C-alpha cells in the first residue's frame, strides 16, 4: 500500500494518516506495531477483511492506515504462519498480478 518513493494518501513520509481517533503526528514504528493489541487477538479471516477494507480505501484515494495489512504480513513473515500467507495471497494477489501485467518488461525477458 505504500509505494515508496511516491507519496500516497496512506503515507506522509513515515507519519501515520489522519484517520479519526489517531494523532496525526504519531508515527507507526515496528515496535508500536509489535505491541499492538491486534497481535494474536484477531482471527486471520477478520484481519484479512480489515486488510481488504484498507486496500479498498487506498484504491479510492482516501486517507487510510496500513495497520491491518502490516499485521497480516507480520504474522506471515515473522511468525511464519502458513495460513497468514494464504490470506496475504488472497488480499494482495490481484494487486501483484496487476503490477506484473503492467510491467514494461513483461514478456521481454527470457529464462
HUKAWO-V956418 format. One record per helix or strand. SS is the DSSP state (H for helix, E for strand). FROM is the first residue (numbers start at 1). TO is the last residue. If there is no record, write none. Layout:
SS | FROM | TO
SS | FROM | TO
This chain:
E | 12 | 12
E | 15 | 15
E | 27 | 27
H | 30 | 34
H | 44 | 59
H | 67 | 77
H | 82 | 102
